[in-house]
Amino acid sequence: MGLNAEISDIAMVMFRIIWLLLDCLEAGQRSLGARLGFAGKRRMLRSSGLLLASLLPRVLGRAKRMEAGLAARGYTGRLNFISVETPASRARLLAIGTVLCGMFFFMRWLG
């Protein structure tokens, strides 16, 4: 894609950390819901504060375990991927442009 290897590695790590954060947040919210942590305004505020306070250590712990797993698999500091990208053909670009223009004019016709 024309990016440096370091930039793409940082982007992939940040993407993974964001997904870990959202996963931990969802699990915490399910847990609070099961324990009636949202049964009132005061309890909801207190429970949400406790959840957010415990979120960072959980995410960092999971990230540490993920890093240990990568190290066990021989991670050398670079994430290598097999690229299966094909160059965009003119027909495909024309079809995408036609669909987008059609959607644009349809939305203008409705509104």
Biopython code that builds the backbone (N, CA, C, O; Angstrom):
import numpy as np
from Bio.PDB.StructureBuilder import StructureBuilder

atoms = [
    (1, "MET", "N", (0.812, -1.191, 0.000)),
    (1, "MET", "CA", (0.000, 0.000, 0.000)),
    (1, "MET", "C", (0.860, 1.262, 0.000)),
    (1, "MET", "O", (0.317, 2.366, -0.022)),
    (2, "GLY", "N", (2.149, 1.131, 0.024)),
    (2, "GLY", "CA", (3.014, 2.284, -0.005)),
    (2, "GLY", "C", (3.386, 2.817, 1.362)),
    (2, "GLY", "O", (3.942, 3.911, 1.458)),
    (3, "LEU", "N", (3.096, 2.076, 2.429)),
    (3, "LEU", "CA", (3.446, 2.506, 3.776)),
    (3, "LEU", "C", (4.750, 1.860, 4.208)),
    (3, "LEU", "O", (5.114, 0.783, 3.735)),
    (4, "ASN", "N", (5.446, 2.532, 5.111)),
    (4, "ASN", "CA", (6.628, 1.915, 5.700)),
    (4, "ASN", "C", (6.210, 0.721, 6.539)),
    (4, "ASN", "O", (5.078, 0.661, 7.020)),
    (5, "ALA", "N", (7.106, -0.214, 6.713)),
    (5, "ALA", "CA", (6.805, -1.408, 7.507)),
    (5, "ALA", "C", (6.535, -1.042, 8.963)),
    (5, "ALA", "O", (5.684, -1.650, 9.612)),
    (6, "GLU", "N", (7.260, -0.048, 9.473)),
    (6, "GLU", "CA", (7.075, 0.348, 10.873)),
    (6, "GLU", "C", (5.690, 0.953, 11.093)),
    (6, "GLU", "O", (5.037, 0.683, 12.101)),
    (7, "ILE", "N", (5.251, 1.773, 10.139)),
    (7, "ILE", "CA", (3.940, 2.403, 10.276)),
    (7, "ILE", "C", (2.834, 1.362, 10.206)),
    (7, "ILE", "O", (1.872, 1.428, 10.971)),
    (8, "SER", "N", (2.958, 0.411, 9.307)),
    (8, "SER", "CA", (1.919, -0.617, 9.211)),
    (8, "SER", "C", (1.913, -1.510, 10.446)),
    (8, "SER", "O", (0.844, -1.930, 10.889)),
    (9, "ASP", "N", (3.093, -1.814, 11.019)),
    (9, "ASP", "CA", (3.138, -2.605, 12.242)),
    (9, "ASP", "C", (2.482, -1.867, 13.399)),
    (9, "ASP", "O", (1.733, -2.468, 14.170)),
    (10, "ILE", "N", (2.753, -0.570, 13.532)),
    (10, "ILE", "CA", (2.148, 0.222, 14.602)),
    (10, "ILE", "C", (0.639, 0.289, 14.420)),
    (10, "ILE", "O", (-0.111, 0.187, 15.391)),
    (11, "ALA", "N", (0.193, 0.461, 13.185)),
    (11, "ALA", "CA", (-1.249, 0.506, 12.919)),
    (11, "ALA", "C", (-1.910, -0.825, 13.279)),
    (11, "ALA", "O", (-2.997, -0.837, 13.857)),
    (12, "MET", "N", (-1.272, -1.935, 12.945)),
    (12, "MET", "CA", (-1.849, -3.243, 13.276)),
    (12, "MET", "C", (-1.902, -3.465, 14.788)),
    (12, "MET", "O", (-2.880, -4.009, 15.302)),
    (13, "VAL", "N", (-0.861, -3.047, 15.496)),
    (13, "VAL", "CA", (-0.858, -3.210, 16.953)),
    (13, "VAL", "C", (-1.938, -2.336, 17.575)),
    (13, "VAL", "O", (-2.649, -2.784, 18.474)),
    (14, "MET", "N", (-2.071, -1.103, 17.116)),
    (14, "MET", "CA", (-3.101, -0.217, 17.657)),
    (14, "MET", "C", (-4.495, -0.763, 17.355)),
    (14, "MET", "O", (-5.385, -0.686, 18.201)),
    (15, "PHE", "N", (-4.689, -1.310, 16.164)),
    (15, "PHE", "CA", (-5.962, -1.914, 15.800)),
    (15, "PHE", "C", (-6.290, -3.071, 16.743)),
    (15, "PHE", "O", (-7.426, -3.213, 17.194)),
    (16, "ARG", "N", (-5.293, -3.886, 17.030)),
    (16, "ARG", "CA", (-5.502, -5.029, 17.932)),
    (16, "ARG", "C", (-5.805, -4.565, 19.353)),
    (16, "ARG", "O", (-6.655, -5.151, 20.024)),
    (17, "ILE", "N", (-5.121, -3.522, 19.819)),
    (17, "ILE", "CA", (-5.363, -3.008, 21.163)),
    (17, "ILE", "C", (-6.777, -2.430, 21.259)),
    (17, "ILE", "O", (-7.447, -2.598, 22.278)),
    (18, "ILE", "N", (-7.228, -1.754, 20.210)),
    (18, "ILE", "CA", (-8.592, -1.214, 20.222)),
    (18, "ILE", "C", (-9.605, -2.346, 20.326)),
    (18, "ILE", "O", (-10.576, -2.236, 21.075)),
    (19, "TRP", "N", (-9.390, -3.447, 19.577)),
    (19, "TRP", "CA", (-10.316, -4.574, 19.659)),
    (19, "TRP", "C", (-10.265, -5.237, 21.027)),
    (19, "TRP", "O", (-11.295, -5.679, 21.537)),
    (20, "LEU", "N", (-9.070, -5.312, 21.632)),
    (20, "LEU", "CA", (-8.976, -5.847, 22.992)),
    (20, "LEU", "C", (-9.745, -4.969, 23.973)),
    (20, "LEU", "O", (-10.445, -5.477, 24.848)),
    (21, "LEU", "N", (-9.615, -3.652, 23.828)),
    (21, "LEU", "CA", (-10.315, -2.714, 24.689)),
    (21, "LEU", "C", (-11.826, -2.882, 24.564)),
    (21, "LEU", "O", (-12.530, -2.941, 25.572)),
    (22, "LEU", "N", (-12.321, -2.960, 23.342)),
    (22, "LEU", "CA", (-13.763, -3.128, 23.142)),
    (22, "LEU", "C", (-14.262, -4.472, 23.662)),
    (22, "LEU", "O", (-15.369, -4.559, 24.193)),
    (23, "ASP", "N", (-13.454, -5.519, 23.515)),
    (23, "ASP", "CA", (-13.841, -6.837, 24.017)),
    (23, "ASP", "C", (-13.926, -6.832, 25.539)),
    (23, "ASP", "O", (-14.881, -7.360, 26.109)),
    (24, "CYS", "N", (-12.932, -6.237, 26.201)),
    (24, "CYS", "CA", (-12.954, -6.158, 27.664)),
    (24, "CYS", "C", (-14.119, -5.300, 28.145)),
    (24, "CYS", "O", (-14.751, -5.622, 29.151)),
    (25, "LEU", "N", (-14.409, -4.212, 27.437)),
    (25, "LEU", "CA", (-15.520, -3.342, 27.813)),
    (25, "LEU", "C", (-16.850, -4.074, 27.682)),
    (25, "LEU", "O", (-17.712, -3.961, 28.554)),
    (26, "GLU", "N", (-17.017, -4.818, 26.602)),
    (26, "GLU", "CA", (-18.259, -5.563, 26.409)),
    (26, "GLU", "C", (-18.433, -6.646, 27.481)),
    (26, "GLU", "O", (-19.532, -6.837, 28.001)),
    (27, "ALA", "N", (-17.357, -7.343, 27.803)),
    (27, "ALA", "CA", (-17.445, -8.378, 28.838)),
    (27, "ALA", "C", (-17.783, -7.757, 30.193)),
    (27, "ALA", "O", (-18.574, -8.318, 30.952)),
    (28, "GLY", "N", (-17.194, -6.612, 30.498)),
    (28, "GLY", "CA", (-17.493, -5.939, 31.761)),
    (28, "GLY", "C", (-18.928, -5.459, 31.826)),
    (28, "GLY", "O", (-19.566, -5.557, 32.874)),
    (29, "GLN", "N", (-19.447, -4.940, 30.718)),
    (29, "GLN", "CA", (-20.832, -4.487, 30.700)),
    (29, "GLN", "C", (-21.815, -5.649, 30.848)),
    (29, "GLN", "O", (-22.834, -5.530, 31.528)),
    (30, "ARG", "N", (-21.498, -6.767, 30.206)),
    (30, "ARG", "CA", (-22.359, -7.951, 30.381)),
    (30, "ARG", "C", (-22.345, -8.411, 31.824)),
    (30, "ARG", "O", (-23.381, -8.787, 32.373)),
    (31, "SER", "N", (-21.172, -8.382, 32.440)),
    (31, "SER", "CA", (-21.049, -8.797, 33.832)),
    (31, "SER", "C", (-21.827, -7.864, 34.756)),
    (31, "SER", "O", (-22.510, -8.318, 35.674)),
    (32, "LEU", "N", (-21.720, -6.555, 34.507)),
    (32, "LEU", "CA", (-22.468, -5.604, 35.328)),
    (32, "LEU", "C", (-23.971, -5.769, 35.138)),
    (32, "LEU", "O", (-24.735, -5.680, 36.100)),
    (33, "GLY", "N", (-24.389, -6.006, 33.923)),
    (33, "GLY", "CA", (-25.812, -6.223, 33.674)),
    (33, "GLY", "C", (-26.341, -7.465, 34.379)),
    (33, "GLY", "O", (-27.470, -7.473, 34.870)),
    (34, "ALA", "N", (-25.530, -8.504, 34.426)),
    (34, "ALA", "CA", (-25.942, -9.742, 35.091)),
    (34, "ALA", "C", (-26.020, -9.567, 36.601)),
    (34, "ALA", "O", (-26.807, -10.241, 37.266)),
    (35, "ARG", "N", (-25.202, -8.661, 37.149)),
    (35, "ARG", "CA", (-25.207, -8.419, 38.598)),
    (35, "ARG", "C", (-26.051, -7.209, 38.980)),
    (35, "ARG", "O", (-25.913, -6.684, 40.085)),
    (36, "LEU", "N", (-26.930, -6.757, 38.073)),
    (36, "LEU", "CA", (-27.812, -5.606, 38.292)),
    (36, "LEU", "C", (-27.018, -4.349, 38.610)),
    (36, "LEU", "O", (-27.403, -3.564, 39.477)),
    (37, "GLY", "N", (-25.904, -4.161, 37.901)),
    (37, "GLY", "CA", (-25.075, -2.987, 38.120)),
    (37, "GLY", "C", (-25.656, -1.728, 37.522)),
    (37, "GLY", "O", (-25.157, -0.636, 37.794)),
    (38, "PHE", "N", (-26.701, -1.846, 36.712)),
    (38, "PHE", "CA", (-27.315, -0.681, 36.075)),
    (38, "PHE", "C", (-28.729, -0.446, 36.607)),
    (38, "PHE", "O", (-29.557, 0.131, 35.902)),
    (39, "ALA", "N", (-29.021, -0.878, 37.830)),
    (39, "ALA", "CA", (-30.373, -0.786, 38.388)),
    (39, "ALA", "C", (-30.542, 0.498, 39.190)),
    (39, "ALA", "O", (-30.819, 0.435, 40.388)),
    (40, "GLY", "N", (-30.387, 1.625, 38.582)),
    (40, "GLY", "CA", (-30.528, 2.919, 39.254)),
    (40, "GLY", "C", (-29.426, 3.851, 38.798)),
    (40, "GLY", "O", (-28.354, 3.414, 38.379)),
    (41, "LYS", "N", (-29.708, 5.154, 38.885)),
    (41, "LYS", "CA", (-28.736, 6.116, 38.379)),
    (41, "LYS", "C", (-27.439, 6.115, 39.186)),
    (41, "LYS", "O", (-26.353, 6.128, 38.606)),
    (42, "ARG", "N", (-27.538, 6.099, 40.506)),
    (42, "ARG", "CA", (-26.326, 6.132, 41.334)),
    (42, "ARG", "C", (-25.501, 4.861, 41.157)),
    (42, "ARG", "O", (-24.277, 4.905, 41.039)),
    (43, "ARG", "N", (-26.198, 3.736, 41.142)),
    (43, "ARG", "CA", (-25.481, 2.466, 40.977)),
    (43, "ARG", "C", (-24.855, 2.371, 39.587)),
    (43, "ARG", "O", (-23.746, 1.859, 39.432)),
    (44, "MET", "N", (-25.581, 2.871, 38.569)),
    (44, "MET", "CA", (-25.055, 2.835, 37.210)),
    (44, "MET", "C", (-23.798, 3.701, 37.102)),
    (44, "MET", "O", (-22.818, 3.286, 36.484)),
    (45, "LEU", "N", (-23.812, 4.896, 37.695)),
    (45, "LEU", "CA", (-22.655, 5.773, 37.646)),
    (45, "LEU", "C", (-21.466, 5.157, 38.375)),
    (45, "LEU", "O", (-20.339, 5.195, 37.883)),
    (46, "ARG", "N", (-21.724, 4.594, 39.540)),
    (46, "ARG", "CA", (-20.643, 3.963, 40.312)),
    (46, "ARG", "C", (-20.096, 2.734, 39.586)),
    (46, "ARG", "O", (-18.881, 2.548, 39.511)),
    (47, "SER", "N", (-20.975, 1.907, 39.058)),
    (47, "SER", "CA", (-20.546, 0.696, 38.355)),
    (47, "SER", "C", (-19.767, 1.037, 37.089)),
    (47, "SER", "O", (-18.769, 0.386, 36.779)),
    (48, "SER", "N", (-20.218, 2.056, 36.357)),
    (48, "SER", "CA", (-19.514, 2.458, 35.132)),
    (48, "SER", "C", (-18.135, 3.009, 35.465)),
    (48, "SER", "O", (-17.174, 2.748, 34.741)),
    (49, "GLY", "N", (-18.026, 3.769, 36.551)),
    (49, "GLY", "CA", (-16.724, 4.280, 36.979)),
    (49, "GLY", "C", (-15.772, 3.163, 37.355)),
    (49, "GLY", "O", (-14.599, 3.189, 36.983)),
    (50, "LEU", "N", (-16.274, 2.181, 38.093)),
    (50, "LEU", "CA", (-15.427, 1.042, 38.461)),
    (50, "LEU", "C", (-15.008, 0.236, 37.236)),
    (50, "LEU", "O", (-13.876, -0.239, 37.153)),
    (51, "LEU", "N", (-15.932, 0.087, 36.284)),
    (51, "LEU", "CA", (-15.612, -0.637, 35.055)),
    (51, "LEU", "C", (-14.512, 0.083, 34.275)),
    (51, "LEU", "O", (-13.557, -0.547, 33.820)),
    (52, "LEU", "N", (-14.646, 1.389, 34.122)),
    (52, "LEU", "CA", (-13.636, 2.144, 33.379)),
    (52, "LEU", "C", (-12.292, 2.148, 34.105)),
    (52, "LEU", "O", (-11.241, 2.127, 33.465)),
    (53, "ALA", "N", (-12.323, 2.174, 35.436)),
    (53, "ALA", "CA", (-11.068, 2.159, 36.198)),
    (53, "ALA", "C", (-10.351, 0.815, 36.068)),
    (53, "ALA", "O", (-9.121, 0.762, 36.078)),
    (54, "SER", "N", (-11.104, -0.249, 35.947)),
    (54, "SER", "CA", (-10.468, -1.572, 35.842)),
    (54, "SER", "C", (-10.156, -1.959, 34.397)),
    (54, "SER", "O", (-9.518, -2.984, 34.155)),
    (55, "LEU", "N", (-10.596, -1.153, 33.448)),
    (55, "LEU", "CA", (-10.445, -1.503, 32.040)),
    (55, "LEU", "C", (-8.991, -1.457, 31.580)),
    (55, "LEU", "O", (-8.531, -2.386, 30.915)),
    (56, "LEU", "N", (-8.261, -0.400, 31.919)),
    (56, "LEU", "CA", (-6.878, -0.266, 31.452)),
    (56, "LEU", "C", (-5.978, -1.409, 31.943)),
    (56, "LEU", "O", (-5.257, -1.990, 31.132)),
    (57, "PRO", "N", (-5.992, -1.753, 33.237)),
    (57, "PRO", "CA", (-5.144, -2.893, 33.646)),
    (57, "PRO", "C", (-5.501, -4.207, 32.956)),
    (57, "PRO", "O", (-4.617, -5.004, 32.641)),
    (58, "ARG", "N", (-6.793, -4.433, 32.720)),
    (58, "ARG", "CA", (-7.206, -5.652, 32.025)),
    (58, "ARG", "C", (-6.674, -5.689, 30.602)),
    (58, "ARG", "O", (-6.143, -6.705, 30.152)),
    (59, "VAL", "N", (-6.822, -4.565, 29.893)),
    (59, "VAL", "CA", (-6.370, -4.504, 28.505)),
    (59, "VAL", "C", (-4.859, -4.666, 28.431)),
    (59, "VAL", "O", (-4.354, -5.390, 27.573)),
    (60, "LEU", "N", (-4.138, -4.000, 29.319)),
    (60, "LEU", "CA", (-2.682, -4.129, 29.306)),
    (60, "LEU", "C", (-2.242, -5.553, 29.645)),
    (60, "LEU", "O", (-1.262, -6.046, 29.087)),
    (61, "GLY", "N", (-2.960, -6.219, 30.557)),
    (61, "GLY", "CA", (-2.655, -7.620, 30.870)),
    (61, "GLY", "C", (-2.886, -8.537, 29.685)),
    (61, "GLY", "O", (-2.078, -9.424, 29.413)),
    (62, "ARG", "N", (-3.993, -8.324, 28.975)),
    (62, "ARG", "CA", (-4.256, -9.142, 27.788)),
    (62, "ARG", "C", (-3.247, -8.861, 26.688)),
    (62, "ARG", "O", (-2.834, -9.771, 25.970)),
    (63, "ALA", "N", (-2.847, -7.589, 26.553)),
    (63, "ALA", "CA", (-1.842, -7.249, 25.547)),
    (63, "ALA", "C", (-0.499, -7.901, 25.888)),
    (63, "ALA", "O", (0.230, -8.339, 24.998)),
    (64, "LYS", "N", (-0.185, -7.959, 27.171)),
    (64, "LYS", "CA", (1.063, -8.613, 27.597)),
    (64, "LYS", "C", (1.020, -10.102, 27.275)),
    (64, "LYS", "O", (2.008, -10.670, 26.808)),
    (65, "ARG", "N", (-0.123, -10.733, 27.525)),
    (65, "ARG", "CA", (-0.259, -12.156, 27.183)),
    (65, "ARG", "C", (-0.182, -12.373, 25.679)),
    (65, "ARG", "O", (0.378, -13.367, 25.218)),
    (66, "MET", "N", (-0.753, -11.425, 24.905)),
    (66, "MET", "CA", (-0.668, -11.525, 23.449)),
    (66, "MET", "C", (0.779, -11.402, 22.984)),
    (66, "MET", "O", (1.215, -12.125, 22.088)),
    (67, "GLU", "N", (1.518, -10.483, 23.598)),
    (67, "GLU", "CA", (2.927, -10.323, 23.242)),
    (67, "GLU", "C", (3.728, -11.570, 23.600)),
    (67, "GLU", "O", (4.606, -11.981, 22.841)),
    (68, "ALA", "N", (3.432, -12.176, 24.750)),
    (68, "ALA", "CA", (4.118, -13.411, 25.134)),
    (68, "ALA", "C", (3.803, -14.540, 24.149)),
    (68, "ALA", "O", (4.674, -15.345, 23.823)),
    (69, "GLY", "N", (2.559, -14.593, 23.680)),
    (69, "GLY", "CA", (2.189, -15.599, 22.687)),
    (69, "GLY", "C", (2.921, -15.392, 21.374)),
    (69, "GLY", "O", (3.351, -16.357, 20.743)),
    (70, "LEU", "N", (3.069, -14.118, 20.948)),
    (70, "LEU", "CA", (3.823, -13.845, 19.734)),
    (70, "LEU", "C", (5.287, -14.232, 19.898)),
    (70, "LEU", "O", (5.897, -14.779, 18.979)),
    (71, "ALA", "N", (5.849, -13.945, 21.073)),
    (71, "ALA", "CA", (7.247, -14.301, 21.318)),
    (71, "ALA", "C", (7.432, -15.813, 21.301)),
    (71, "ALA", "O", (8.458, -16.305, 20.830)),
    (72, "ALA", "N", (6.458, -16.548, 21.805)),
    (72, "ALA", "CA", (6.547, -18.009, 21.804)),
    (72, "ALA", "C", (6.473, -18.579, 20.390)),
    (72, "ALA", "O", (6.955, -19.683, 20.135)),
    (73, "ARG", "N", (5.870, -17.827, 19.473)),
    (73, "ARG", "CA", (5.751, -18.276, 18.079)),
    (73, "ARG", "C", (6.878, -17.755, 17.200)),
    (73, "ARG", "O", (6.835, -17.901, 15.978)),
    (74, "GLY", "N", (7.892, -17.145, 17.824)),
    (74, "GLY", "CA", (9.051, -16.711, 17.054)),
    (74, "GLY", "C", (8.916, -15.333, 16.441)),
    (74, "GLY", "O", (9.487, -15.077, 15.381)),
    (75, "TYR", "N", (8.173, -14.432, 17.080)),
    (75, "TYR", "CA", (8.012, -13.065, 16.575)),
    (75, "TYR", "C", (9.351, -12.346, 16.616)),
    (75, "TYR", "O", (10.016, -12.325, 17.652)),
    (76, "THR", "N", (9.750, -11.756, 15.494)),
    (76, "THR", "CA", (11.060, -11.101, 15.403)),
    (76, "THR", "C", (10.957, -9.587, 15.340)),
    (76, "THR", "O", (11.971, -8.920, 15.138)),
    (77, "GLY", "N", (9.772, -9.024, 15.505)),
    (77, "GLY", "CA", (9.626, -7.585, 15.442)),
    (77, "GLY", "C", (8.949, -7.103, 14.180)),
    (77, "GLY", "O", (8.763, -5.899, 14.002)),
    (78, "ARG", "N", (8.581, -7.999, 13.314)),
    (78, "ARG", "CA", (7.943, -7.617, 12.061)),
    (78, "ARG", "C", (6.804, -8.583, 11.777)),
    (78, "ARG", "O", (6.978, -9.801, 11.834)),
    (79, "LEU", "N", (5.641, -8.030, 11.473)),
    (79, "LEU", "CA", (4.498, -8.856, 11.116)),
    (79, "LEU", "C", (4.471, -9.021, 9.605)),
    (79, "LEU", "O", (4.348, -8.035, 8.878)),
    (80, "ASN", "N", (4.582, -10.231, 9.134)),
    (80, "ASN", "CA", (4.572, -10.508, 7.697)),
    (80, "ASN", "C", (3.229, -11.104, 7.303)),
    (80, "ASN", "O", (2.706, -11.984, 7.986)),
    (81, "PHE", "N", (2.682, -10.623, 6.209)),
    (81, "PHE", "CA", (1.396, -11.104, 5.724)),
    (81, "PHE", "C", (1.540, -11.523, 4.278)),
    (81, "PHE", "O", (2.362, -10.984, 3.536)),
    (82, "ILE", "N", (0.736, -12.484, 3.890)),
    (82, "ILE", "CA", (0.680, -12.891, 2.497)),
    (82, "ILE", "C", (-0.352, -12.004, 1.820)),
    (82, "ILE", "O", (-1.516, -11.989, 2.222)),
    (83, "SER", "N", (0.050, -11.285, 0.826)),
    (83, "SER", "CA", (-0.852, -10.364, 0.140)),
    (83, "SER", "C", (-1.582, -11.100, -0.971)),
    (83, "SER", "O", (-0.961, -11.751, -1.811)),
    (84, "VAL", "N", (-2.893, -10.991, -0.968)),
    (84, "VAL", "CA", (-3.715, -11.598, -2.009)),
    (84, "VAL", "C", (-4.456, -10.520, -2.794)),
    (84, "VAL", "O", (-5.486, -10.791, -3.410)),
    (85, "GLU", "N", (-3.933, -9.306, -2.771)),
    (85, "GLU", "CA", (-4.584, -8.204, -3.458)),
    (85, "GLU", "C", (-4.397, -8.340, -4.962)),
    (85, "GLU", "O", (-3.346, -8.765, -5.442)),
    (86, "THR", "N", (-5.424, -7.974, -5.678)),
    (86, "THR", "CA", (-5.352, -7.926, -7.129)),
    (86, "THR", "C", (-5.562, -6.480, -7.551)),
    (86, "THR", "O", (-6.318, -5.754, -6.905)),
    (87, "PRO", "N", (-4.915, -6.054, -8.613)),
    (87, "PRO", "CA", (-5.121, -4.664, -9.039)),
    (87, "PRO", "C", (-6.562, -4.453, -9.495)),
    (87, "PRO", "O", (-7.195, -5.347, -10.057)),
    (88, "ALA", "N", (-7.060, -3.242, -9.236)),
    (88, "ALA", "CA", (-8.437, -2.919, -9.598)),
    (88, "ALA", "C", (-8.554, -2.784, -11.115)),
    (88, "ALA", "O", (-7.752, -2.105, -11.757)),
    (89, "SER", "N", (-9.551, -3.432, -11.666)),
    (89, "SER", "CA", (-9.777, -3.334, -13.107)),
    (89, "SER", "C", (-10.675, -2.133, -13.402)),
    (89, "SER", "O", (-11.394, -1.654, -12.525)),
    (90, "ARG", "N", (-10.628, -1.665, -14.617)),
    (90, "ARG", "CA", (-11.462, -0.519, -15.004)),
    (90, "ARG", "C", (-12.940, -0.862, -14.914)),
    (90, "ARG", "O", (-13.754, -0.016, -14.544)),
    (91, "ALA", "N", (-13.286, -2.081, -15.245)),
    (91, "ALA", "CA", (-14.693, -2.487, -15.188)),
    (91, "ALA", "C", (-15.208, -2.450, -13.750)),
    (91, "ALA", "O", (-16.322, -1.991, -13.497)),
    (92, "ARG", "N", (-14.395, -2.935, -12.811)),
    (92, "ARG", "CA", (-14.797, -2.934, -11.408)),
    (92, "ARG", "C", (-14.937, -1.503, -10.895)),
    (92, "ARG", "O", (-15.903, -1.189, -10.199)),
    (93, "LEU", "N", (-13.976, -0.627, -11.232)),
    (93, "LEU", "CA", (-14.058, 0.767, -10.807)),
    (93, "LEU", "C", (-15.274, 1.455, -11.413)),
    (93, "LEU", "O", (-15.931, 2.253, -10.744)),
    (94, "LEU", "N", (-15.580, 1.157, -12.668)),
    (94, "LEU", "CA", (-16.753, 1.732, -13.318)),
    (94, "LEU", "C", (-18.039, 1.254, -12.637)),
    (94, "LEU", "O", (-18.963, 2.042, -12.436)),
    (95, "ALA", "N", (-18.100, -0.020, -12.285)),
    (95, "ALA", "CA", (-19.281, -0.554, -11.607)),
    (95, "ALA", "C", (-19.463, 0.102, -10.239)),
    (95, "ALA", "O", (-20.581, 0.464, -9.873)),
    (96, "ILE", "N", (-18.379, 0.257, -9.483)),
    (96, "ILE", "CA", (-18.472, 0.895, -8.166)),
    (96, "ILE", "C", (-18.914, 2.344, -8.306)),
    (96, "ILE", "O", (-19.772, 2.807, -7.554)),
    (97, "GLY", "N", (-18.335, 3.066, -9.266)),
    (97, "GLY", "CA", (-18.731, 4.453, -9.499)),
    (97, "GLY", "C", (-20.183, 4.581, -9.905)),
    (97, "GLY", "O", (-20.875, 5.502, -9.472)),
    (98, "THR", "N", (-20.651, 3.657, -10.740)),
    (98, "THR", "CA", (-22.053, 3.677, -11.170)),
    (98, "THR", "C", (-22.995, 3.449, -9.998)),
    (98, "THR", "O", (-24.011, 4.132, -9.871)),
    (99, "VAL", "N", (-22.664, 2.499, -9.150)),
    (99, "VAL", "CA", (-23.503, 2.228, -7.977)),
    (99, "VAL", "C", (-23.519, 3.437, -7.041)),
    (99, "VAL", "O", (-24.579, 3.809, -6.537)),
    (100, "LEU", "N", (-22.366, 4.050, -6.805)),
    (100, "LEU", "CA", (-22.317, 5.217, -5.923)),
    (100, "LEU", "C", (-23.098, 6.389, -6.497)),
    (100, "LEU", "O", (-23.821, 7.063, -5.762)),
    (101, "CYS", "N", (-22.967, 6.648, -7.796)),
    (101, "CYS", "CA", (-23.735, 7.724, -8.432)),
    (101, "CYS", "C", (-25.233, 7.423, -8.379)),
    (101, "CYS", "O", (-26.043, 8.314, -8.124)),
    (102, "GLY", "N", (-25.589, 6.181, -8.617)),
    (102, "GLY", "CA", (-26.998, 5.802, -8.535)),
    (102, "GLY", "C", (-27.560, 6.006, -7.138)),
    (102, "GLY", "O", (-28.676, 6.502, -6.983)),
    (103, "MET", "N", (-26.798, 5.631, -6.126)),
    (103, "MET", "CA", (-27.240, 5.848, -4.747)),
    (103, "MET", "C", (-27.366, 7.337, -4.446)),
    (103, "MET", "O", (-28.313, 7.756, -3.782)),
    (104, "PHE", "N", (-26.417, 8.142, -4.931)),
    (104, "PHE", "CA", (-26.449, 9.586, -4.696)),
    (104, "PHE", "C", (-27.706, 10.200, -5.295)),
    (104, "PHE", "O", (-28.406, 10.959, -4.624)),
    (105, "PHE", "N", (-28.001, 9.877, -6.563)),
    (105, "PHE", "CA", (-29.171, 10.445, -7.211)),
    (105, "PHE", "C", (-30.468, 9.914, -6.606)),
    (105, "PHE", "O", (-31.463, 10.636, -6.543)),
    (106, "PHE", "N", (-30.464, 8.663, -6.163)),
    (106, "PHE", "CA", (-31.645, 8.106, -5.505)),
    (106, "PHE", "C", (-31.919, 8.828, -4.193)),
    (106, "PHE", "O", (-33.072, 9.132, -3.888)),
    (107, "MET", "N", (-30.877, 9.107, -3.409)),
    (107, "MET", "CA", (-31.039, 9.826, -2.148)),
    (107, "MET", "C", (-31.511, 11.251, -2.377)),
    (107, "MET", "O", (-32.328, 11.759, -1.608)),
    (108, "ARG", "N", (-31.013, 11.907, -3.421)),
    (108, "ARG", "CA", (-31.474, 13.267, -3.744)),
    (108, "ARG", "C", (-32.931, 13.251, -4.200)),
    (108, "ARG", "O", (-33.680, 14.185, -3.916)),
    (109, "TRP", "N", (-33.338, 12.187, -4.912)),
    (109, "TRP", "CA", (-34.704, 12.064, -5.377)),
    (109, "TRP", "C", (-35.664, 11.883, -4.191)),
    (109, "TRP", "O", (-36.774, 12.415, -4.195)),
    (110, "LEU", "N", (-35.210, 11.106, -3.152)),
    (110, "LEU", "CA", (-36.047, 10.890, -1.963)),
    (110, "LEU", "C", (-36.170, 12.156, -1.114)),
    (110, "LEU", "O", (-37.235, 12.442, -0.568)),
    (111, "GLY", "N", (-35.078, 12.909, -1.007)),
    (111, "GLY", "CA", (-35.057, 14.037, -0.075)),
    (111, "GLY", "C", (-35.218, 15.312, -0.742)),
    (111, "GLY", "O", (-35.221, 16.355, -0.087)),
]
sb = StructureBuilder()
sb.init_structure("model")
sb.init_model(0)
sb.init_chain("A")
sb.init_seg("    ")
for serial, (resi, resn, name, xyz) in enumerate(atoms, 1):
    if name == "N":
        sb.init_residue(resn, " ", resi, " ")
    sb.init_atom(name, np.array(xyz, "f"), 0.0, 1.0, " ", f" {name:<3s}", serial, name[0])
structure = sb.get_structure()
